[in-house]
């Protein structure tokens, strides 16, 4: 949370009324001087929190995420991709029996995204040797006359997509910049 500049810590408060069993999650800032109830934050923060928690628990599991980019800005999208990459199985360098910080458990992620920012950061993580090309599989669903076809995009050892980008995938940005 600190790394992402979201909050300094989290606190959980239980209901004061014994007739109800609910908890409130508060994001603490400025060394616990300010607190904000999670329900009062932007929708994107509440969507990011489960990703952060699952990425940093010691439990081995598969996490399925649909459009993690929803309601968060590009910098945070990229940082989420970095956090996910540090949770990948090949990033389990051992030092005296303990895994490195940020690489807890054996995580596998299935992510459905339209975010070029997330994809570009994951490719960068390959170039930086945080993950390998074998840790990342990129599939593209292409519509054709017979229906839909799932295509695997080939990735080089250096974190570059070898397969040509599907038509229209990155064209919007260029179209908006050029008249």
Backbone as ProteinMPNN parsed JSONL, in Angstrom:
{"seq_chain_A": "XXXXXXXXXXXXXXXXXXXXXXXXXXXXXXXXXXXXXXXXXXXXXXXXXXXXXXXXXXXXXXXXXXXXXXXXXXXXXXXXXXXXXXXXXXXXXXXXXXXXXXXXXXXXXXXXXXXXXXXXXXXXXXXXXXXXXXXXXXXXXXXXXXXXXXXXXXXXXXXXXXXXXXXXXXXXXXXXXXX", "coords_chain_A": {"N_chain_A": [[0.82, -1.201, 0.0], [1.96, 1.203, 0.773], [3.992, 1.413, -1.128], [2.496, 1.743, -3.442], [1.411, 4.142, -2.96], [-1.059, 4.408, -1.765], [-1.945, 4.033, 0.887], [-0.722, 4.14, 4.302], [-1.168, 2.052, 6.035], [-3.512, -0.565, 6.997], [-6.517, -0.822, 8.829], [-8.861, -2.703, 10.738], [-12.109, -2.45, 11.844], [-14.481, -3.611, 14.104], [-18.026, -4.14, 14.305], [-19.806, -2.176, 16.649], [-22.217, -2.78, 17.63], [-23.716, -5.529, 18.932], [-25.735, -6.899, 17.68], [-25.172, -7.01, 15.045], [-22.928, -8.381, 12.682], [-20.426, -7.192, 11.324], [-17.629, -5.787, 9.588], [-15.506, -2.977, 9.254], [-13.256, -1.625, 6.934], [-10.433, 0.323, 7.124], [-8.324, 2.661, 5.581], [-5.264, 3.782, 6.509], [-3.497, 6.816, 6.871], [-0.708, 9.109, 6.83], [0.883, 8.298, 9.093], [-1.115, 7.053, 10.695], [-2.755, 9.174, 11.463], [-4.787, 10.055, 9.876], [-7.732, 8.501, 8.718], [-9.515, 6.594, 6.324], [-12.524, 5.247, 5.403], [-12.84, 2.276, 3.552], [-15.073, 2.085, 1.883], [-15.482, 4.697, 1.245], [-13.568, 5.402, -0.538], [-12.223, 5.605, -3.887], [-13.662, 3.512, -6.426], [-11.782, 1.947, -7.759], [-9.685, 1.485, -5.914], [-10.85, -0.266, -4.059], [-11.093, -2.434, -5.713], [-8.46, -3.083, -6.264], [-7.377, -3.871, -3.837], [-8.023, -6.678, -3.11], [-6.354, -7.955, -4.997], [-3.797, -7.158, -4.188], [-3.736, -8.33, -1.632], [-4.031, -11.117, -2.19], [-1.752, -11.482, -3.737], [0.268, -11.261, -1.917], [-0.049, -13.115, 0.12], [0.826, -16.178, 1.806], [-0.32, -18.408, 0.865], [-0.614, -20.863, -1.659], [-2.054, -20.557, -4.798], [-4.443, -20.113, -7.506], [-5.276, -17.166, -9.046], [-7.912, -15.449, -10.417], [-8.535, -12.735, -12.414], [-10.591, -10.196, -13.546], [-10.351, -7.63, -15.741], [-8.399, -5.81, -14.25], [-7.638, -3.218, -14.562], [-9.77, -1.527, -14.387], [-11.125, 1.475, -13.4], [-8.721, 2.498, -12.366], [-5.744, 4.484, -12.564], [-3.187, 4.731, -15.159], [-0.489, 4.547, -14.031], [-0.867, 3.129, -11.634], [-1.97, 0.811, -12.693], [0.292, -0.263, -13.978], [1.969, -0.683, -11.754], [0.509, -2.599, -10.338], [0.759, -4.735, -12.104], [3.504, -5.227, -11.803], [3.583, -6.068, -9.124], [2.079, -8.4, -9.317], [3.799, -9.868, -10.99], [5.94, -10.355, -9.285], [4.91, -12.315, -7.736], [4.968, -14.649, -9.105], [5.634, -18.137, -9.964], [8.356, -18.697, -10.963], [9.791, -16.765, -9.793], [10.958, -17.415, -7.361], [13.35, -17.259, -5.856], [15.554, -18.656, -3.595], [16.731, -17.877, -0.362], [18.53, -18.94, 2.16], [16.42, -20.75, 2.857], [14.152, -19.11, 2.843], [11.723, -17.285, 0.982], [12.182, -14.557, -1.282], [11.28, -11.152, -0.446], [8.051, -10.106, -1.349], [7.438, -12.202, -2.97], [5.542, -14.339, -2.347], [4.269, -17.595, -1.625], [2.966, -19.89, -4.142], [1.887, -18.549, -6.82], [-0.478, -18.318, -9.417], [-1.741, -16.496, -12.069], [-4.641, -15.652, -13.836], [-5.514, -13.406, -16.08], [-7.83, -11.255, -17.445], [-7.714, -8.699, -19.608], [-7.852, -5.4, -21.05], [-5.866, -3.679, -21.056], [-3.16, -2.053, -22.289], [-1.11, -1.016, -20.827], [-0.753, -2.722, -18.601], [0.031, -5.076, -19.929], [2.37, -4.167, -21.263], [3.975, -3.546, -19.035], [4.305, -6.096, -17.9], [5.786, -7.32, -19.925], [8.056, -5.75, -19.721], [8.91, -6.585, -17.212], [9.864, -9.083, -17.863], [12.075, -8.35, -19.418], [13.583, -7.161, -17.415], [14.251, -9.358, -15.994], [12.69, -10.225, -13.887], [10.576, -11.934, -14.191], [10.21, -14.793, -16.39], [9.931, -15.442, -19.928], [8.422, -17.699, -20.06], [6.727, -17.502, -17.94], [4.69, -15.891, -18.696], [1.87, -15.879, -20.653], [0.241, -14.769, -23.454], [-2.863, -14.289, -24.751], [-5.047, -13.682, -27.424], [-8.273, -12.857, -28.365], [-9.735, -13.222, -31.353], [-12.074, -12.082, -33.644], [-13.703, -13.668, -36.269], [-15.152, -14.67, -39.471], [-16.244, -17.153, -38.917], [-16.687, -17.148, -36.245], [-15.227, -16.826, -33.091], [-11.706, -16.829, -32.456], [-9.006, -18.093, -30.633], [-5.894, -16.798, -30.194], [-2.468, -17.333, -29.598], [-0.036, -15.127, -28.531], [3.293, -14.788, -29.446], [6.196, -14.557, -27.427], [9.397, -13.119, -27.011], [12.616, -14.098, -25.593], [13.623, -11.784, -24.61], [11.496, -10.27, -23.76], [9.825, -9.138, -25.699], [7.051, -8.83, -27.871], [6.746, -11.167, -30.341], [4.876, -11.974, -32.167], [2.746, -10.265, -34.438], [0.977, -7.369, -33.478], [-2.514, -7.601, -33.025], [-4.826, -6.317, -35.429], [-5.827, -3.015, -34.886], [-5.325, -3.038, -32.148], [-3.469, -1.314, -30.789], [-4.053, 0.984, -32.101], [-5.7, 3.16, -31.461], [-4.495, 5.167, -29.804], [-2.508, 6.241, -31.506], [-4.129, 7.124, -33.6], [-5.517, 9.165, -32.292], [-3.532, 11.008, -31.832], [-2.574, 11.833, -34.282], [-3.648, 13.747, -36.994]], "CA_chain_A": [[0.0, 0.0, 0.0], [2.862, 2.355, 0.793], [4.671, 1.456, -2.423], [1.541, 2.225, -4.436], [0.981, 5.462, -2.493], [-2.489, 4.335, -1.468], [-2.104, 4.226, 2.327], [0.403, 3.672, 5.107], [-1.55, 0.768, 6.632], [-4.948, -0.888, 7.013], [-7.052, -1.272, 10.117], [-10.204, -3.279, 10.657], [-12.913, -2.154, 13.028], [-15.652, -4.465, 14.213], [-19.267, -3.475, 14.665], [-19.988, -1.967, 18.088], [-23.537, -3.31, 17.951], [-23.653, -6.996, 18.947], [-26.782, -7.452, 16.817], [-24.65, -7.066, 13.688], [-21.575, -8.926, 12.55], [-19.764, -6.646, 10.146], [-16.339, -5.143, 9.822], [-15.176, -1.86, 8.377], [-11.839, -1.558, 6.606], [-9.968, 1.7, 7.041], [-6.988, 2.928, 5.07], [-4.637, 4.74, 7.412], [-2.509, 7.66, 6.208], [0.035, 10.054, 7.674], [1.201, 7.63, 10.368], [-2.365, 6.756, 11.402], [-3.465, 10.377, 11.883], [-5.991, 10.14, 9.054], [-8.247, 7.214, 8.268], [-10.593, 6.681, 5.351], [-13.225, 3.985, 5.238], [-12.667, 1.771, 2.196], [-16.266, 2.392, 1.081], [-15.426, 6.11, 0.87], [-12.494, 5.604, -1.509], [-12.626, 5.329, -5.259], [-13.981, 2.123, -6.726], [-10.568, 1.258, -8.176], [-8.916, 1.049, -4.743], [-11.487, -1.468, -3.511], [-10.827, -3.522, -6.656], [-7.04, -3.4, -6.193], [-7.049, -4.464, -2.54], [-7.94, -8.15, -3.149], [-5.18, -8.361, -5.785], [-2.643, -6.972, -3.311], [-3.779, -9.328, -0.558], [-3.747, -12.447, -2.743], [-0.374, -11.511, -4.233], [1.218, -11.249, -0.812], [-0.281, -14.154, 1.118], [1.705, -17.332, 1.624], [-1.1, -19.496, 0.283], [-0.438, -21.133, -3.087], [-3.352, -20.629, -5.442], [-4.633, -19.461, -8.79], [-6.122, -15.984, -8.89], [-8.504, -15.044, -11.684], [-8.858, -11.313, -12.309], [-11.21, -9.626, -14.735], [-10.111, -6.209, -15.966], [-7.876, -5.121, -13.069], [-7.404, -1.811, -14.881], [-11.003, -0.765, -14.245], [-11.181, 2.58, -12.433], [-7.431, 2.924, -11.819], [-4.958, 5.222, -13.542], [-2.136, 3.909, -15.77], [0.648, 4.248, -13.15], [-1.276, 2.072, -10.712], [-2.08, -0.406, -13.503], [1.645, -0.795, -14.16], [2.47, -1.161, -10.46], [-0.198, -3.852, -10.049], [1.405, -5.763, -12.934], [4.784, -5.555, -11.161], [3.285, -6.844, -7.916], [1.678, -9.73, -9.785], [4.974, -10.574, -11.509], [6.77, -10.801, -8.159], [4.24, -13.455, -7.109], [5.002, -15.786, -10.034], [6.424, -19.294, -9.522], [9.787, -18.682, -11.261], [10.403, -15.71, -8.992], [11.076, -18.001, -6.028], [14.746, -17.382, -5.484], [15.644, -19.005, -2.178], [17.852, -17.417, 0.437], [18.482, -19.661, 3.44], [15.115, -21.339, 3.123], [13.046, -18.16, 2.803], [11.557, -16.646, -0.321], [12.43, -13.119, -1.272], [10.139, -10.282, -0.174], [7.205, -9.826, -2.507], [7.218, -13.399, -3.786], [4.963, -15.271, -1.395], [3.453, -18.69, -2.136], [3.053, -20.234, -5.563], [0.728, -17.892, -7.414], [-0.736, -18.31, -10.851], [-2.769, -15.504, -12.357], [-5.325, -15.61, -15.125], [-5.966, -12.015, -16.12], [-8.491, -10.786, -18.661], [-7.493, -7.261, -19.588], [-7.744, -4.623, -22.278], [-4.884, -2.657, -20.721], [-1.823, -2.157, -22.867], [-0.175, -0.668, -19.76], [-0.462, -3.948, -17.849], [0.798, -5.963, -20.795], [3.705, -3.604, -21.478], [4.751, -3.691, -17.799], [4.685, -7.508, -17.759], [6.883, -7.534, -20.872], [9.227, -5.098, -19.108], [9.355, -7.45, -16.113], [10.68, -10.117, -18.505], [13.347, -7.717, -19.776], [14.318, -6.907, -16.175], [14.53, -10.683, -15.42], [11.85, -10.484, -12.723], [9.915, -13.16, -14.623], [10.713, -15.269, -17.673], [8.893, -15.485, -20.963], [7.568, -18.852, -19.773], [5.761, -17.116, -16.904], [3.641, -15.056, -19.283], [1.22, -16.303, -21.895], [-0.686, -13.727, -23.901], [-3.829, -14.781, -25.721], [-5.896, -12.656, -28.005], [-9.477, -13.425, -28.967], [-9.967, -12.544, -32.62], [-13.363, -12.394, -34.24], [-13.655, -13.876, -37.716], [-16.457, -15.007, -40.055], [-16.74, -18.394, -38.322], [-16.884, -16.941, -34.806], [-14.049, -16.29, -32.413], [-10.54, -17.687, -32.478], [-8.046, -17.728, -29.604], [-4.549, -16.793, -30.75], [-1.407, -17.089, -28.624], [0.982, -14.187, -28.988], [4.616, -15.305, -29.109], [7.029, -13.609, -26.694], [10.823, -13.453, -27.081], [13.347, -14.188, -24.321], [13.896, -10.412, -24.189], [10.275, -9.568, -23.379], [9.185, -8.448, -26.821], [6.074, -9.652, -28.578], [7.202, -11.535, -31.68], [3.667, -11.947, -32.985], [2.279, -8.925, -34.777], [-0.199, -6.946, -32.73], [-3.758, -7.709, -33.791], [-5.262, -5.06, -36.028], [-6.629, -2.146, -34.036], [-5.048, -3.175, -30.723], [-2.854, -0.098, -30.29], [-4.242, 2.058, -33.075], [-6.467, 4.287, -30.939], [-3.612, 6.225, -29.338], [-1.908, 6.893, -32.668], [-5.194, 7.841, -34.313], [-5.871, 10.366, -31.56], [-2.421, 11.962, -31.868], [-2.303, 12.245, -35.658], [-4.859, 14.143, -37.745]], "C_chain_A": [[0.856, 1.254, 0.0], [3.526, 2.526, -0.563], [3.779, 2.042, -3.501], [0.997, 3.612, -4.096], [-0.532, 5.528, -2.291], [-2.729, 4.657, 0.003], [-0.849, 3.748, 3.035], [0.112, 2.309, 5.724], [-3.061, 0.589, 6.531], [-5.335, -1.227, 8.445], [-8.468, -1.776, 9.896], [-10.915, -2.967, 11.961], [-14.173, -3.006, 12.985], [-16.858, -3.636, 14.629], [-19.355, -3.328, 16.183], [-21.337, -2.498, 18.56], [-23.492, -4.833, 17.837], [-24.726, -7.652, 18.091], [-26.299, -7.628, 15.377], [-23.227, -7.595, 13.699], [-20.97, -8.386, 11.256], [-18.47, -5.964, 10.57], [-16.196, -3.998, 8.841], [-13.673, -1.858, 8.165], [-11.471, -0.09, 6.419], [-8.556, 1.738, 6.487], [-6.416, 4.042, 5.923], [-3.556, 5.5, 6.647], [-1.848, 8.577, 7.223], [0.283, 9.486, 9.069], [-0.017, 7.507, 11.281], [-3.094, 7.996, 11.932], [-4.762, 10.545, 11.108], [-6.437, 8.735, 8.692], [-9.425, 7.449, 7.329], [-11.219, 5.305, 5.234], [-13.101, 3.554, 3.774], [-13.874, 2.091, 1.314], [-16.297, 3.842, 0.624], [-14.289, 6.424, -0.099], [-13.045, 5.36, -2.907], [-12.832, 3.843, -5.478], [-12.727, 1.323, -7.08], [-9.754, 0.731, -7.011], [-9.527, -0.213, -4.15], [-11.283, -2.67, -4.433], [-9.373, -3.98, -6.568], [-6.698, -4.166, -4.911], [-7.027, -5.993, -2.558], [-6.737, -8.661, -3.949], [-3.929, -8.256, -4.922], [-2.603, -8.054, -2.232], [-3.42, -10.705, -1.096], [-2.318, -12.561, -3.266], [0.635, -11.665, -3.11], [0.927, -12.246, 0.302], [0.632, -15.335, 0.83], [0.972, -18.511, 0.992], [-0.819, -19.637, -1.212], [-1.811, -21.28, -3.713], [-3.315, -20.007, -6.835], [-5.637, -18.335, -8.587], [-6.613, -15.582, -10.272], [-9.003, -13.609, -11.524], [-9.439, -10.841, -13.626], [-11.001, -8.12, -14.717], [-9.608, -5.47, -14.713], [-7.643, -3.629, -13.311], [-8.622, -0.923, -14.651], [-10.897, 0.233, -13.096], [-9.847, 2.893, -11.768], [-6.592, 3.549, -12.927], [-3.782, 4.366, -14.037], [-0.943, 3.59, -14.863], [0.325, 3.111, -12.207], [-1.476, 0.751, -11.459], [-0.715, -1.064, -13.657], [2.192, -1.364, -12.861], [1.795, -2.468, -10.051], [0.425, -4.99, -10.854], [2.748, -6.173, -12.334], [4.58, -6.399, -9.912], [2.896, -8.272, -8.293], [2.9, -10.513, -10.254], [5.874, -11.079, -10.388], [6.164, -11.997, -7.439], [4.315, -14.716, -7.958], [5.933, -16.896, -9.552], [7.916, -19.208, -9.813], [10.527, -17.632, -10.444], [10.556, -16.17, -7.542], [12.523, -18.253, -5.661], [14.833, -17.615, -3.978], [16.898, -18.411, -1.541], [17.669, -18.031, 1.821], [17.063, -20.105, 3.807], [13.941, -20.384, 3.092], [12.945, -17.566, 1.402], [11.823, -15.16, -0.181], [11.151, -12.351, -0.998], [9.359, -10.025, -1.456], [6.976, -11.039, -3.381], [6.716, -14.518, -2.886], [4.149, -16.345, -2.095], [3.744, -18.988, -3.599], [1.789, -19.698, -6.218], [0.699, -18.103, -8.916], [-1.882, -17.335, -11.065], [-3.331, -15.737, -13.746], [-5.977, -14.234, -15.159], [-6.595, -11.724, -17.468], [-8.39, -9.272, -18.605], [-7.537, -6.678, -20.99], [-6.644, -3.581, -22.123], [-3.539, -2.93, -21.377], [-0.775, -1.842, -21.81], [0.22, -1.897, -18.953], [0.4, -4.883, -18.678], [2.219, -5.446, -20.999], [4.568, -3.714, -20.216], [5.187, -5.147, -17.595], [5.817, -7.867, -18.719], [8.179, -6.902, -20.336], [9.789, -5.947, -17.972], [10.175, -8.633, -16.647], [12.055, -9.541, -18.839], [14.216, -7.469, -18.547], [14.655, -8.207, -15.436], [13.794, -10.936, -14.109], [11.064, -11.763, -12.965], [10.556, -13.591, -15.937], [9.582, -15.266, -18.68], [7.942, -16.65, -20.735], [6.53, -18.565, -18.692], [4.566, -16.362, -17.474], [3.146, -15.665, -20.584], [0.196, -15.231, -22.232], [-1.565, -14.332, -24.985], [-4.707, -13.629, -26.17], [-7.091, -13.353, -28.636], [-9.804, -12.585, -30.188], [-11.291, -13.018, -33.197], [-13.172, -12.585, -35.743], [-15.033, -14.31, -38.211], [-17.071, -16.247, -39.423], [-17.047, -18.257, -36.835], [-15.671, -16.29, -34.195], [-12.944, -17.327, -32.405], [-9.566, -17.181, -31.41], [-6.653, -17.891, -30.183], [-3.544, -16.544, -29.632], [-0.372, -16.169, -29.252], [2.34, -14.724, -28.539], [5.469, -14.194, -28.493], [8.483, -14.064, -26.782], [11.412, -13.564, -25.676], [13.601, -12.802, -23.739], [12.64, -9.61, -23.861], [9.65, -8.731, -24.469], [8.16, -9.391, -27.434], [6.594, -9.898, -29.988], [6.02, -11.498, -32.641], [3.276, -10.509, -33.261], [1.044, -8.607, -33.945], [-1.434, -7.143, -33.593], [-4.189, -6.333, -34.296], [-6.16, -4.29, -35.068], [-6.288, -2.195, -32.567], [-4.462, -1.904, -30.126], [-3.149, 1.108, -31.176], [-4.94, 3.288, -32.498], [-5.566, 5.443, -30.525], [-2.993, 6.975, -30.512], [-2.951, 7.691, -33.444], [-5.566, 9.144, -33.626], [-4.78, 11.435, -31.629], [-2.19, 12.543, -33.255], [-3.61, 12.594, -36.355], [-4.801, 13.593, -39.141]], "O_chain_A": [[0.543, 2.239, -0.669], [3.614, 3.636, -1.088], [4.255, 2.762, -4.379], [0.216, 4.183, -4.857], [-1.186, 6.526, -2.591], [-3.606, 5.455, 0.333], [-0.019, 3.046, 2.456], [1.021, 1.503, 5.917], [-3.783, 1.462, 6.05], [-4.564, -1.846, 9.178], [-9.174, -1.333, 8.99], [-10.38, -3.196, 13.046], [-14.84, -3.104, 11.955], [-16.722, -2.569, 15.227], [-19.016, -4.256, 16.918], [-21.564, -2.646, 19.761], [-23.254, -5.365, 16.753], [-24.637, -8.846, 17.804], [-26.942, -8.315, 14.583], [-22.436, -7.301, 14.595], [-21.004, -9.051, 10.221], [-18.261, -5.622, 11.734], [-16.713, -4.054, 7.725], [-12.906, -2.064, 9.105], [-12.111, 0.637, 5.659], [-7.7, 0.944, 6.878], [-7.009, 5.113, 6.045], [-2.796, 4.913, 5.877], [-2.359, 8.792, 8.322], [-0.056, 10.1, 10.081], [0.042, 7.813, 12.472], [-3.976, 7.863, 12.78], [-5.727, 11.112, 11.62], [-5.608, 7.875, 8.394], [-10.219, 8.372, 7.513], [-10.527, 4.315, 4.995], [-13.242, 4.375, 2.868], [-13.713, 2.344, 0.121], [-17.053, 4.189, -0.284], [-14.07, 7.585, -0.442], [-14.196, 4.956, -3.074], [-12.237, 3.016, -4.787], [-12.627, 0.146, -6.734], [-9.186, -0.357, -7.099], [-8.802, -1.135, -3.778], [-11.299, -3.81, -3.969], [-9.089, -5.159, -6.78], [-5.813, -5.022, -4.921], [-6.066, -6.571, -2.049], [-6.165, -9.697, -3.607], [-3.094, -9.161, -4.922], [-1.547, -8.624, -1.958], [-2.583, -11.392, -0.51], [-1.739, -13.647, -3.234], [1.743, -12.151, -3.334], [1.598, -12.222, 1.333], [1.149, -15.468, -0.279], [1.597, -19.506, 0.626], [-0.79, -18.645, -1.941], [-2.642, -22.041, -3.219], [-2.303, -19.459, -7.272], [-6.712, -18.537, -8.023], [-5.815, -15.397, -11.191], [-9.786, -13.305, -10.624], [-8.857, -11.056, -14.689], [-11.424, -7.431, -13.79], [-10.305, -4.607, -14.178], [-7.47, -2.867, -12.36], [-8.516, 0.302, -14.714], [-10.611, -0.14, -11.958], [-9.834, 3.5, -10.697], [-6.721, 3.18, -14.094], [-3.425, 3.38, -13.392], [-0.427, 2.473, -14.912], [1.151, 2.222, -11.998], [-1.183, -0.315, -10.916], [-0.58, -2.276, -13.486], [2.819, -2.423, -12.868], [2.441, -3.347, -9.481], [0.599, -6.093, -10.335], [3.093, -7.354, -12.356], [5.33, -7.346, -9.674], [3.335, -9.233, -7.66], [3.026, -11.699, -9.948], [6.506, -12.126, -10.53], [6.83, -12.628, -6.618], [3.775, -15.751, -7.567], [6.895, -16.641, -8.827], [8.703, -19.62, -8.961], [11.757, -17.619, -10.413], [10.311, -15.403, -6.612], [12.876, -19.341, -5.206], [14.258, -16.866, -3.188], [17.983, -18.447, -2.121], [16.749, -17.669, 2.554], [16.583, -19.865, 4.915], [12.809, -20.821, 3.301], [13.954, -17.369, 0.723], [11.703, -14.587, 0.901], [10.058, -12.839, -1.285], [9.938, -9.762, -2.51], [6.37, -10.916, -4.445], [7.398, -15.525, -2.693], [3.422, -16.056, -3.046], [4.648, -18.411, -4.205], [0.739, -20.339, -6.168], [1.731, -18.069, -9.588], [-2.87, -17.348, -10.331], [-2.596, -15.986, -14.702], [-6.875, -13.936, -14.372], [-5.971, -11.922, -18.51], [-8.906, -8.635, -17.687], [-7.293, -7.368, -21.979], [-6.505, -2.695, -22.967], [-2.866, -3.911, -21.06], [0.343, -2.35, -21.888], [1.398, -2.093, -18.654], [1.39, -5.422, -18.184], [3.173, -6.219, -20.914], [5.772, -3.95, -20.318], [6.312, -5.402, -17.167], [6.711, -8.635, -18.363], [9.262, -7.466, -20.49], [11.005, -6.019, -17.79], [11.073, -9.126, -15.965], [13.078, -10.172, -18.574], [15.441, -7.557, -18.623], [15.273, -8.17, -14.372], [14.221, -11.767, -13.308], [10.902, -12.581, -12.059], [11.346, -12.853, -16.525], [8.415, -15.106, -18.322], [6.789, -16.604, -21.162], [5.56, -19.309, -18.549], [3.545, -16.214, -16.803], [3.926, -15.93, -21.498], [-0.613, -14.84, -21.39], [-1.075, -14.822, -26.003], [-5.052, -12.735, -25.398], [-6.929, -14.334, -29.363], [-10.109, -11.397, -30.081], [-11.58, -14.214, -33.228], [-12.549, -11.755, -36.405], [-15.988, -14.314, -37.435], [-18.294, -16.381, -39.393], [-17.614, -19.17, -36.235], [-15.147, -15.31, -34.725], [-13.193, -18.531, -32.355], [-9.332, -15.978, -31.3], [-6.271, -18.98, -30.611], [-3.738, -15.65, -28.809], [0.103, -16.408, -30.362], [2.511, -15.076, -27.372], [5.471, -13.056, -28.962], [8.773, -15.252, -26.646], [10.78, -13.172, -24.694], [13.772, -12.652, -22.529], [12.713, -8.392, -23.699], [9.01, -7.718, -24.187], [8.378, -10.6, -27.506], [6.851, -8.956, -30.738], [6.145, -11.05, -33.78], [3.457, -9.635, -32.413], [0.182, -9.46, -33.733], [-1.39, -6.87, -34.793], [-3.938, -5.316, -33.65], [-7.117, -4.83, -34.514], [-6.895, -1.465, -31.784], [-4.907, -1.458, -29.069], [-2.533, 2.159, -30.999], [-4.763, 4.382, -33.034], [-5.849, 6.592, -30.866], [-2.957, 8.205, -30.514], [-2.681, 8.806, -33.891], [-5.895, 10.125, -34.293], [-5.065, 12.625, -31.5], [-1.658, 13.646, -33.378], [-4.568, 11.822, -36.311], [-5.72, 13.813, -39.929]]}, "name": "protein", "num_of_chains": 1, "seq": "XXXXXXXXXXXXXXXXXXXXXXXXXXXXXXXXXXXXXXXXXXXXXXXXXXXXXXXXXXXXXXXXXXXXXXXXXXXXXXXXXXXXXXXXXXXXXXXXXXXXXXXXXXXXXXXXXXXXXXXXXXXXXXXXXXXXXXXXXXXXXXXXXXXXXXXXXXXXXXXXXXXXXXXXXXXXXXXXXXX"}
